[in-house]
Amino acid sequence: MKPQFELTPGLSSDLEWYLQNGNAGRVALASLLASEFFTGALRLSWAILGDLDQARHTVEQAFTSALVNQYRYRLGQNAQTWLYRFVIQAVEKSARAQIGSRNLRIETQAATSEILDGFLQSLEAEERWALYASILLGWQPMEAAELTGVAAARIGRLVEELRQNAGQPLPLIQSSPAELTLEQVLTNRFPRQSLTEDEQADIAARLVRAAERM
């Protein structure tokens, strides 16, 4: 099912318009979130939680909260940042609920995974959020800084460290024809998911139903 409105190529400009215009309706906003933002938020949440199904559920919770709180959006706010703060809140709540219940770490090719995990575990939580936003979502340091509170210069250095293998020799992965950077290992670990139009429509419908129950 296709959305009943046309989307422009921009992200935050479309989102800002729908957030500002309550007359656009909850259904239209939910359709925009499902078609333009869901896969990015899913990838970011997956990187933090380590479980794709849990990340999917958590993003739906976050977007439902955004729908319910649409009236709290204020002109001049960065709409994308406003939305992803709901994602951070939902993911952190989900992560706290899972502490001690199971190991969230994803096991990949051992040697490279250990180097990457060691680098990530040396960072503060906000720095990991900023790094994931930069690498997995392609955000600029200033955008990630606004979301996380980490200085843009610090984020830039972290991204560069990741691209330079965190200063450590990176062994070959079996069956790989060439060495992979830590950035490539990270993006391969959490590949971007794709959604059909029907799947987007289903997500949008669930968001609206959940928001109506709140």
N, C-alpha and C positions, 0 to 999 in steps of 0.2 A: 504494500500500500504506500503510495507516494504522499509526502506532506501536502497539505492543501494550500501551501503558499510557496513562493519562490524564495530561495536563499541566495544571498550574495556571497562572493568568495570569502569575505572577511569573517573573522571569528568574533572578536569582541564587539565590533560595530553592530552586527546582527543581534547578538546577545543583549547588548546595551539597549537597543531599540525595544526588544520584547520585554525587558525588565522595566523599562520606563513607561511602557504603554500597557497599563492593566487591561485596557479594552481588547488587546490582542488575545487575551484568554489563556487559561492554564493549559489547554490542549495544545495550542500553538507553541507555547514555550516548551512544553514537554517534548514535542516533536523536534524542536531545534536541539534540545539537549541530547536527545537520542541519536540524531543524525550527525551532529557536528562535534559533540564533546564526549560522548560516552566512551569511545575507544581510547582516547587519550587518557581520560581519568581512570579507565580500567587498567591501562598499562602502568600508570604511576602507582596505583593502589596495589597491583600485583607485585611490583618491585618491593614494596614495603611489607606486605603480608606474606608473600611467598606462595600463595594458593590462589589459583585463577578463579575457581568457583566462589571462594569467599570474597575475593576482590570484586567480582561481578555483583554479588549481593550487597556489598558495602557501598559501591558506587550508586546503586539504585536507592539505597537509604539516603545517601548524601544528596542526590538530585531531588528526591522527594522533599527533603528539608529545604532545599533551595526554592522549590515550587511554593511550599507553605509560607516561606519568608520573603517571597517576591516583593511584598510591600515595604520591606526594610531597605531595599536597595535605594541609594541616593545618587542623584545626578552628579557626575564628576568622578565617581568611583570607577576603578578599573573593573569592568564587568567580569573579565576572565579570572582575575584575582579573587573577586567576591565569590564566584562560583567555587573555585578550588579550595577556598577556606572551608567550605562545607565538606569537601572531600577529605581534607586533612583531619578535620574533627571526627568524621565517621571512621576513617582508617585507624586513627589513634585509639578510638574507643574499641574497635574490633581487635586491635593488636593487644590492648590491655586485657581483654577478656580471654585471650588465647595464651597468655603468659603462663608457663608451667603445665599447660595441657598437652602441648606437642612441640616438636622441633620445627620451626618455621623455615629453617635454612633449606634452600634448594640445592641438591647435589648435581653437579655437572661434571665435566671432565676434571679430574681431581687436581692436578697441579695448577692449572690456570685458575680454577675456581678458588683455590686456597689463597692465591695471591690477590685476586679481586676481593674476596671476602675480608681478608686481612686489611686491605686498604679501606673498605667501606666501614668496617667495625672500628677503625681508628677515628672516625668522624662523629661529631655530634649529630643528634637526630635531625636538627634543622638543616645541617650541612648535607645530609643524605637526601632530604627532600629537595634541596636546591640543586644538587647534582643530578638527581633523577629527572627533575623538570628540565634541566638544560640538555641532558643527553637523550632522554627518552621522548621528550615532547618538543625539543628544539627551541626552548625558550632562550631569550637573550639574558645575560647576567642581571640586567636591571629589572627584568620581569620576575625572575626567580627571587631576586632580592626583595621586591615588594611583597611577594607571597610569604617568604620565610623569615625575613628580618636579617638574613646573613648579608654582609657587605658584598656588593657586586664585584669588587676587586678580589675578594676571597673566593667567590664562586668561580671567577675566571681562572684563578690559580688552581683550584681543585679540578676543573675541567681539563686544564693543561696537564696536570699531574696524571690524570687518568689516561690521557692520550699519549703520555710519555711512559706508560706502564708503571707509574708510581715509583720510578727510579729503580725498578728491579728487573732483572733479566726474565723474560717471559718464554717459557719452554713451548715447544711445538705441541699442538694437540694432535692426537692420532688421527690419521686420514686427512689432516689439513695440509694443503700444499704449501702454506706459508705461515709465518708467525702471525698471531692475532694480537692486536692491542687490547688492553683492558676495556677500552670503550667498545670494541667489537664484541668482546665476550659478554659485556653487560647487555648490549642491544640484542645479541643472539639469545641470551637467557630469557629475555622478556620481549618476544616479538610482538609487534602491533597486530591486534586482532582485526578482523573484518566482519562487517555485519551486512546482511542483505536488507533490502527495503522492508521486507516483511518482519524481519527481526527488529529493525528500528521501530516499526509501528507497534510491535508487541511490547517493547520496552516502554515506549511513550504511554501506551495504554495502562501498563502496570504502575507507572509513575503517577498518573492522574488518579487512578483508583486508590493508591496508597495515600496520596495527598488528601483526598476527600475523606479518608477515615481519620485523619489527624485533627 
